[in-house]
Amino acid sequence: MKLSEVLSSKEKWTQGCFARTCDNEDRWNPKAPDACKWCLVGGLGFVDLEDDEHYKKMRDAIKKVVPNWQDFLIDGELSIALVNDTVDYPTVVRIIQEFENNDQENA
């Protein structure tokens, strides 16, 4: 399953937590059986792409899509979670598209 499939609609996306149930209960484990919506970081975990290589590719995608990405640095590192919790869903879709294009090119 691809990240774009997991976060295929605004209803499947969340902010402030890795995952949530359909009743909006927080789930910090993105693979929780009752999770039905995820943030960018949780989505990566759900599709088994939570490793340094894919986090780097996600940060690279953010840098291409989000003009003010420097505003999301924590201790010098771009925070994927902070970006997710700040931008709107259409921006998340563009980030995912860039991420998947980059991941496919380097596969």
C-alpha positions in Angstrom: 0.0 0.0 0.0 1.2 3.5 -0.9 1.2 6.5 1.4 -1.1 8.3 -1.1 -3.7 5.5 -0.7 -3.6 5.7 3.1 -4.0 9.5 3.1 -6.3 9.5 0.0 -8.8 12.0 1.4 -9.0 14.8 4.0 -11.1 12.4 6.2 -8.1 10.0 6.4 -5.7 12.7 7.5 -5.1 14.0 11.0 -3.0 16.5 12.8 -1.5 16.4 16.3 -1.2 12.7 16.6 0.2 9.8 14.6 -3.2 8.2 14.2 -6.8 8.5 15.3 -9.9 6.3 15.4 -13.0 7.3 13.4 -14.3 8.8 16.7 -11.1 11.0 16.9 -9.5 9.1 19.8 -5.7 9.4 19.7 -3.6 6.5 18.7 0.2 6.8 19.0 0.7 3.5 17.3 0.0 4.1 13.6 -0.8 0.4 13.2 -3.5 0.4 15.9 -6.3 -1.8 14.5 -9.0 0.8 15.1 -7.0 3.7 13.4 -8.7 5.2 10.4 -6.7 8.4 9.9 -3.0 9.3 10.1 -0.6 12.2 9.9 2.4 12.1 7.6 4.6 10.4 10.1 1.9 8.0 11.2 1.2 7.2 7.5 4.9 6.4 6.9 4.7 4.0 9.9 1.5 2.4 8.7 3.0 1.6 5.3 6.3 0.4 6.8 8.4 3.3 5.5 9.6 4.6 8.9 13.3 4.5 8.4 16.0 7.1 7.9 16.0 6.8 4.1 12.3 7.4 3.8 12.3 10.2 6.4 15.1 11.9 4.4 13.0 11.5 1.2 10.0 13.0 3.0 12.1 16.0 4.2 13.4 16.4 0.6 9.8 16.4 -0.7 8.8 19.0 1.9 11.7 21.3 0.9 10.4 21.2 -2.7 6.8 21.8 -1.8 6.8 24.1 1.2 8.5 27.5 0.5 9.0 28.3 4.2 10.3 24.9 5.2 13.0 26.6 7.3 10.2 27.6 9.7 9.8 24.0 10.7 13.3 23.3 12.0 13.7 21.9 15.5 17.3 21.7 16.6 18.4 22.1 13.0 16.3 19.2 11.7 13.2 19.6 9.6 10.2 18.3 11.6 7.9 16.3 9.4 5.3 16.2 12.3 5.4 20.0 12.7 4.9 20.5 8.9 2.0 18.1 9.0 0.4 19.9 12.0 0.8 23.3 10.3 0.0 23.0 6.6 -3.4 22.3 5.0 -4.5 19.0 3.3 -3.8 20.1 -0.3 -0.2 20.8 0.7 0.0 17.4 2.3 -1.2 15.9 -1.0 1.5 17.7 -2.9 4.2 16.6 -0.4 3.1 13.0 -0.8 3.1 13.2 -4.6 6.6 14.6 -4.5 7.7 12.0 -2.0 6.3 9.1 -4.1 7.8 10.4 -7.3 11.2 10.7 -5.6 10.9 7.3 -4.0 9.9 5.7 -7.4 12.8 7.4 -9.2 15.3 6.0 -6.7 13.7 2.5 -6.4 
